[in-house]
Amino acid sequence: MRHNFDEIINRRVSECKKYEAACYPEDVLPMWIADTDFAVPAEISEAIQQRAKHPCFGYPIESFEFEEAAARWERVRFGWNVDPHWVKYANGVLPFLMYAIRAYSYPGDKVVIQPPVYPPFSAIVRNNGRQLLENRLVQDENGKYQIDFDDLEKKLKDPRTKLFFMSNPHNPAMRCFTLEELKRIGELCLKYNVLVISDEIHCDLTYQGYKHIPFGSISEEFANNCIVLINPSKTFNIAGFRTGAAIIPNKRIRDNIEITIVNNKNYGRTIFGMLTFVTAYTKCDYYADEMMQYLQQSRDMMMAYMKERIPRIKLAEPEATYLMWLDCRDLNMTQDELKAFMFNKAKLGLNDGATFGTGGTGFMRMNIACPRSTVEQALEQLEKAVNAL
């Protein structure tokens, strides 16, 4: 490999939220928030250093390289021929969820989500005075989450339902939705005139046997009824630059979103956000490939280890993401007891499953995007703590 993913990097000295000393003392392994412990690609470091040599950092021009880089990534990685003019700059995924809410619904209207899901989905709906409708994912006998399509249709046909927020690949369910599933979702949303907002921030992070399909690539009809959100942050460890993109094929939707952006005075780009975005999506394909090879080995090792040595905690087969969704219900603890056990006994800083909404109680989320030695240490600590119960 060109990149060394085994390298141990001290992130406690880098103003890193993940390793915040006030929350995570030295004897606790932080494995929660969704960034990686891997060094960024050399190309990104070099680009930043080169630009930083210039002593001025005033307002930047809006170079079309940004839009072309996003279009290139979708075309080369996923086979979706995106017109660069469909691409809009985004200072993260969440602002575009808010723009969609404000452009395409009124207070009291409804938004469908699929819990357990990324916590800001529910928060941003409620914070903007809309109602949540939950199409809860259900687990099969193997722990794999499935979509309840009868319930989804019931929620979508509500006349006050205006938007469907989709996480694909799904966080934290570790699902990479199939073409059949995406088609059924898309057809139902068209039938009931519901706009799809597809958060595809984890699109690069699929394991062997699974392939991400951009929602907008499936058909022209779907493309004209969606906003697809992407961001290189999860793949290239550049979340601190707060820069992503929205792909909006439908000009009418694009124009309405632009009006909302202007109304909220949330325009303008950042120098280093654009620079890292373009560098990642034009020069760092190898890094994304190598990281997934590395994570595949860590994921496989973890699945085998837990099945053999920590059977009381279940892990369904992860199809995507480096965020492992641990089913701890057989430990027979309350959620508060489970959180305290992980922190005080296993010495692990994990995400509380209950924060992901309905269906999250009894679960914890573990981020394995770190050197394999760290994953091994975490599993050993977890095994020891469980065996001591």
C-alpha positions as CSV (number, residue, x, y, z in Angstrom):
1,M,0.0,0.0,0.0
2,R,1.1,3.6,-0.7
3,H,-0.5,4.7,2.6
4,N,0.4,3.4,6.1
5,F,-2.9,2.9,7.9
6,D,-1.1,1.1,10.8
7,E,0.5,4.4,11.9
8,I,-0.4,5.5,15.4
9,I,-1.0,9.2,15.5
10,N,-1.4,11.2,18.7
11,R,-4.6,13.1,18.1
12,R,-4.9,14.4,21.7
13,V,-2.6,17.3,20.8
14,S,-4.6,18.4,17.7
15,E,-7.7,20.1,19.2
16,C,-9.6,16.9,18.2
17,K,-13.2,16.5,19.4
18,K,-12.9,12.8,19.3
19,Y,-10.1,12.8,21.9
20,E,-11.3,15.7,24.1
21,A,-9.4,15.3,27.3
22,A,-12.3,16.5,29.5
23,C,-14.5,13.7,28.2
24,Y,-12.0,10.9,27.4
25,P,-9.1,10.4,29.8
26,E,-5.9,8.6,28.7
27,D,-7.2,5.2,29.8
28,V,-10.3,5.3,27.6
29,L,-10.2,4.5,23.9
30,P,-12.4,7.0,22.0
31,M,-14.1,5.1,19.2
32,W,-17.2,7.2,18.6
33,I,-17.5,10.2,16.3
34,A,-17.4,9.4,12.6
35,D,-13.9,10.5,11.6
36,T,-10.8,8.4,11.1
37,D,-7.5,8.1,13.0
38,F,-5.7,7.8,9.7
39,A,-3.4,10.5,8.3
40,V,-4.9,12.3,5.3
41,P,-3.4,11.5,1.8
42,A,-0.1,13.0,1.1
43,E,-1.6,14.9,-1.8
44,I,-4.0,16.8,0.6
45,S,-1.2,17.7,3.1
46,E,1.0,18.9,0.3
47,A,-1.8,21.0,-1.3
48,I,-2.6,22.7,2.1
49,Q,1.0,23.4,2.8
50,Q,1.6,24.9,-0.6
51,R,-1.4,27.2,-0.4
52,A,-0.5,28.2,3.2
53,K,2.8,29.6,2.0
54,H,0.9,32.5,0.5
55,P,0.4,35.1,3.2
56,C,-3.1,36.2,2.2
57,F,-6.4,34.4,2.8
58,G,-9.1,36.7,1.6
59,Y,-12.4,35.8,-0.1
60,P,-11.9,33.1,-2.7
61,I,-13.3,33.0,-6.2
62,E,-15.9,30.2,-6.8
63,S,-13.8,28.0,-9.0
64,F,-15.7,25.6,-11.2
65,E,-13.0,23.0,-10.4
66,F,-15.2,22.2,-7.3
67,E,-18.2,21.2,-9.4
68,E,-16.1,19.3,-11.9
69,A,-14.4,17.4,-9.1
70,A,-17.7,16.2,-7.6
71,A,-19.0,15.2,-11.0
72,R,-15.8,13.3,-11.7
73,W,-16.0,11.3,-8.5
74,E,-19.6,10.2,-9.1
75,R,-18.7,9.3,-12.7
76,V,-15.5,7.4,-12.0
77,R,-16.5,5.7,-8.7
78,F,-20.2,5.0,-9.3
79,G,-20.9,5.3,-13.0
80,W,-23.3,8.3,-12.5
81,N,-22.8,10.9,-15.3
82,V,-23.4,14.0,-13.3
83,D,-23.5,17.4,-15.1
84,P,-21.2,19.7,-13.1
85,H,-23.9,22.4,-13.3
86,W,-26.0,20.2,-11.0
87,V,-23.5,20.5,-8.2
88,K,-23.8,23.1,-5.4
89,Y,-21.3,23.9,-2.7
90,A,-22.3,22.8,0.8
91,N,-20.7,23.6,4.1
92,G,-21.7,20.1,5.2
93,V,-24.6,17.8,4.7
94,L,-26.9,19.2,7.4
95,P,-27.5,22.7,6.0
96,F,-29.0,21.2,2.9
97,L,-31.4,19.2,5.0
98,M,-32.5,22.5,6.5
99,Y,-32.7,24.2,3.1
100,A,-34.9,21.3,1.8
101,I,-37.2,21.6,4.8
102,R,-37.6,25.4,4.4
103,A,-38.0,25.3,0.6
104,Y,-40.4,22.3,0.4
105,S,-42.5,22.3,3.5
106,Y,-44.4,24.5,5.9
107,P,-44.4,24.3,9.7
108,G,-46.5,21.3,10.7
109,D,-45.7,19.4,7.6
110,K,-44.1,15.9,7.9
111,V,-40.7,14.4,7.1
112,V,-40.1,10.6,7.0
113,I,-36.9,9.1,8.5
114,Q,-35.8,5.5,9.1
115,P,-34.6,5.0,12.6
116,P,-32.4,4.1,14.2
117,V,-30.6,6.8,12.2
118,Y,-28.1,9.6,12.4
119,P,-29.4,11.8,15.3
120,P,-29.4,15.2,13.5
121,F,-32.1,13.9,11.1
122,S,-34.7,14.0,13.8
123,A,-33.3,17.1,15.5
124,I,-33.3,19.3,12.4
125,V,-36.9,18.3,11.5
126,R,-38.1,19.2,15.0
127,N,-35.9,22.4,15.2
128,N,-37.6,23.7,12.1
129,G,-41.2,23.1,13.4
130,R,-42.0,20.0,11.2
131,Q,-43.4,16.7,12.4
132,L,-41.4,13.4,12.3
133,L,-42.8,10.2,10.8
134,E,-40.7,7.2,11.6
135,N,-40.4,4.3,9.1
136,R,-38.6,2.1,11.6
137,L,-36.1,-0.4,10.1
138,V,-36.7,-3.9,11.3
139,Q,-34.2,-6.7,12.0
140,D,-34.4,-10.1,10.5
141,E,-33.2,-13.3,12.1
142,N,-29.6,-12.5,11.3
143,G,-29.8,-9.0,12.7
144,K,-29.9,-7.4,9.2
145,Y,-32.1,-4.3,9.0
146,Q,-34.9,-4.4,6.4
147,I,-37.3,-1.7,5.2
148,D,-40.9,-2.1,6.2
149,F,-42.4,-1.0,2.8
150,D,-46.0,-1.3,3.9
151,D,-45.3,1.1,6.7
152,L,-43.2,3.3,4.5
153,E,-46.1,3.7,2.0
154,K,-48.5,4.5,4.8
155,K,-46.2,7.3,6.0
156,L,-45.5,8.7,2.5
157,K,-49.1,8.9,1.5
158,D,-50.0,11.1,4.4
159,P,-51.0,14.4,2.6
160,R,-48.7,16.4,4.9
161,T,-45.6,14.3,4.1
162,K,-43.3,16.4,2.0
163,L,-39.8,15.0,2.4
164,F,-38.1,11.7,2.8
165,F,-34.6,11.7,4.5
166,M,-32.6,8.7,3.5
167,S,-29.3,7.6,4.8
168,N,-27.6,5.4,2.2
169,P,-25.3,3.7,3.1
170,H,-27.3,3.7,6.3
171,N,-25.8,5.0,9.6
172,P,-25.9,3.2,12.0
173,A,-27.6,0.1,10.4
174,M,-24.5,-0.6,8.2
175,R,-26.8,-1.2,5.2
176,C,-26.0,-0.6,1.6
177,F,-29.4,-0.5,0.0
178,T,-29.9,-2.7,-3.1
179,L,-31.2,-1.5,-6.4
180,E,-34.5,-3.2,-5.8
181,E,-34.9,-1.4,-2.4
182,L,-34.0,2.0,-3.9
183,K,-36.4,1.5,-6.8
184,R,-39.3,0.8,-4.4
185,I,-38.4,3.8,-2.3
186,G,-38.2,6.0,-5.4
187,E,-41.4,4.8,-6.9
188,L,-43.3,5.4,-3.7
189,C,-41.9,8.9,-3.3
190,L,-42.9,9.7,-6.9
191,K,-46.4,8.2,-6.4
192,Y,-47.0,10.4,-3.4
193,N,-45.1,13.5,-4.5
194,V,-42.5,13.3,-1.8
195,L,-39.0,14.8,-2.4
196,V,-36.1,12.5,-1.6
197,I,-33.0,13.9,0.3
198,S,-30.4,11.2,0.0
199,D,-27.5,11.5,2.4
200,E,-24.7,9.5,0.7
201,I,-21.8,10.7,2.8
202,H,-20.7,7.1,3.4
203,C,-20.9,6.2,-0.3
204,D,-17.2,5.2,-0.5
205,L,-17.3,2.9,2.5
206,T,-18.8,-0.4,1.1
207,Y,-17.4,-3.8,1.8
208,Q,-16.7,-6.7,-0.6
209,G,-19.9,-8.0,-2.2
210,Y,-21.7,-4.6,-1.9
211,K,-21.9,-1.6,-4.2
212,H,-23.2,1.8,-3.5
213,I,-25.8,3.1,-6.0
214,P,-26.4,6.8,-6.1
215,F,-30.1,7.4,-5.9
216,G,-30.1,9.9,-8.7
217,S,-28.4,7.5,-11.0
218,I,-31.2,5.0,-11.2
219,S,-33.6,6.9,-13.5
220,E,-34.3,10.3,-14.9
221,E,-37.5,10.4,-12.9
222,F,-35.7,9.7,-9.6
223,A,-33.0,12.2,-10.5
224,N,-35.6,14.9,-11.0
225,N,-37.1,14.1,-7.5
226,C,-34.0,14.2,-5.4
227,I,-31.1,16.0,-3.8
228,V,-28.0,13.8,-3.3
229,L,-25.6,14.9,-0.6
230,I,-21.9,13.9,-0.7
231,N,-18.8,14.8,1.3
232,P,-15.2,13.5,1.2
233,S,-14.9,14.0,5.0
234,K,-15.6,10.4,6.1
235,T,-13.2,8.9,3.5
236,F,-10.3,11.3,3.7
237,N,-10.5,12.5,7.3
238,I,-11.1,16.1,6.4
239,A,-14.4,16.8,8.4
240,G,-12.8,19.9,10.0
241,F,-13.0,21.7,6.7
242,R,-16.8,21.5,6.7
243,T,-17.1,21.2,2.9
244,G,-19.4,18.9,0.9
245,A,-21.6,19.1,-2.2
246,A,-25.3,18.7,-3.1
247,I,-26.1,17.2,-6.5
248,I,-29.5,18.5,-7.7
249,P,-30.3,17.5,-11.3
250,N,-33.7,19.3,-11.4
251,K,-33.2,23.0,-12.2
252,R,-36.4,24.0,-10.5
253,I,-35.4,22.3,-7.3
254,R,-31.9,23.8,-7.6
255,D,-33.2,27.3,-8.1
256,N,-35.6,27.0,-5.1
257,I,-32.7,25.7,-2.9
258,E,-30.6,28.7,-4.0
259,I,-33.3,31.1,-3.0
260,T,-33.3,29.5,0.5
261,I,-29.6,29.7,0.7
262,V,-29.7,33.4,-0.1
263,N,-32.6,34.0,2.3
264,N,-30.5,32.5,5.1
265,K,-27.3,34.3,4.0
266,N,-25.4,31.1,4.1
267,Y,-23.3,31.5,0.9
268,G,-19.6,31.8,0.3
269,R,-16.9,29.1,0.1
270,T,-13.7,28.5,2.2
271,I,-10.2,28.4,0.7
272,F,-9.1,25.2,2.3
273,G,-12.4,23.5,2.1
274,M,-12.5,23.8,-1.6
275,L,-8.8,22.9,-1.9
276,T,-9.1,19.6,0.1
277,F,-12.4,18.7,-1.6
278,V,-11.0,19.1,-5.1
279,T,-7.7,17.3,-4.2
280,A,-9.5,14.4,-2.6
281,Y,-11.9,13.9,-5.5
282,T,-9.3,14.3,-8.3
283,K,-6.0,12.8,-7.0
284,C,-6.8,10.4,-4.1
285,D,-8.7,7.5,-5.6
286,Y,-5.9,5.1,-4.5
287,Y,-6.4,6.2,-0.9
288,A,-10.1,5.4,-0.8
289,D,-9.4,2.0,-2.3
290,E,-6.6,1.2,0.1
291,M,-8.5,2.3,3.1
292,M,-11.4,0.0,2.3
293,Q,-9.0,-2.9,1.8
294,Y,-7.6,-2.2,5.3
295,L,-11.1,-1.7,6.8
296,Q,-12.3,-4.9,5.2
297,Q,-9.6,-6.8,7.1
298,S,-10.5,-5.0,10.4
299,R,-14.2,-5.7,9.9
300,D,-13.6,-9.4,9.1
301,M,-11.3,-9.8,12.1
302,M,-13.8,-8.1,14.4
303,M,-16.7,-10.2,13.2
304,A,-14.8,-13.4,13.9
305,Y,-13.5,-12.2,17.2
306,M,-16.9,-11.3,18.5
307,K,-18.6,-14.4,17.3
308,E,-16.0,-16.6,19.0
309,R,-15.1,-14.7,22.1
310,I,-17.8,-12.1,22.9
311,P,-21.0,-13.9,21.7
312,R,-23.2,-12.0,24.2
313,I,-22.7,-8.9,22.0
314,K,-24.0,-9.4,18.4
315,L,-22.7,-7.8,15.2
316,A,-24.7,-8.3,12.1
317,E,-22.7,-8.4,8.9
318,P,-21.6,-4.8,8.0
319,E,-22.3,-4.0,4.4
320,A,-21.0,-0.5,4.6
321,T,-19.4,2.3,6.9
322,Y,-16.7,1.9,9.5
323,L,-19.3,2.4,12.3
324,M,-20.1,-1.0,13.9
325,W,-23.5,-1.3,15.4
326,L,-23.2,-3.5,18.5
327,D,-26.3,-5.3,19.8
328,C,-25.7,-5.5,23.5
329,R,-29.2,-6.4,24.6
330,D,-28.1,-9.9,25.8
331,L,-26.1,-8.1,28.6
332,N,-29.5,-7.3,30.1
333,M,-28.6,-3.7,31.2
334,T,-30.5,-0.5,31.1
335,Q,-29.1,2.0,28.6
336,D,-27.5,4.0,31.4
337,E,-25.9,0.9,32.8
338,L,-24.7,-0.1,29.3
339,K,-23.1,3.3,28.8
340,A,-21.4,3.2,32.2
341,F,-20.2,-0.3,31.6
342,M,-18.6,0.6,28.3
343,F,-16.9,3.7,29.7
344,N,-15.9,2.5,33.2
345,K,-15.3,-1.2,32.7
346,A,-14.4,-1.7,29.1
347,K,-12.7,1.7,28.9
348,L,-14.3,2.5,25.6
349,G,-15.7,5.8,24.4
350,L,-18.6,4.7,22.1
351,N,-21.8,6.3,20.8
352,D,-24.9,5.7,22.8
353,G,-27.3,3.8,20.7
354,A,-30.3,5.5,22.2
355,T,-29.3,8.8,20.6
356,F,-30.1,7.3,17.2
357,G,-33.8,7.2,18.1
358,T,-36.4,4.4,18.0
359,G,-34.8,1.0,18.1
360,G,-31.4,2.2,19.4
361,T,-31.8,1.3,23.0
362,G,-29.6,-1.7,23.9
363,F,-27.0,-0.8,21.2
364,M,-23.7,1.0,21.1
365,R,-21.8,2.3,18.0
366,M,-18.1,1.7,17.6
367,N,-15.9,3.4,15.0
368,I,-13.1,1.0,13.7
369,A,-11.5,3.5,11.3
370,C,-8.3,3.4,13.2
371,P,-5.1,1.3,13.2
372,R,-5.9,-2.4,13.6
373,S,-3.9,-2.6,16.8
374,T,-6.4,-0.1,18.3
375,V,-9.3,-2.3,17.2
376,E,-7.6,-5.4,18.7
377,Q,-7.0,-3.5,21.9
378,A,-10.6,-2.4,22.1
379,L,-11.9,-6.0,21.5
380,E,-9.6,-7.3,24.2
381,Q,-10.8,-4.7,26.7
382,L,-14.4,-5.4,25.8
383,E,-14.0,-9.2,26.1
384,K,-12.4,-8.8,29.5
385,A,-15.1,-6.6,30.8
386,V,-17.9,-8.8,29.5
387,N,-16.3,-11.9,31.0
388,A,-16.1,-10.1,34.4
389,L,-19.9,-9.7,34.6
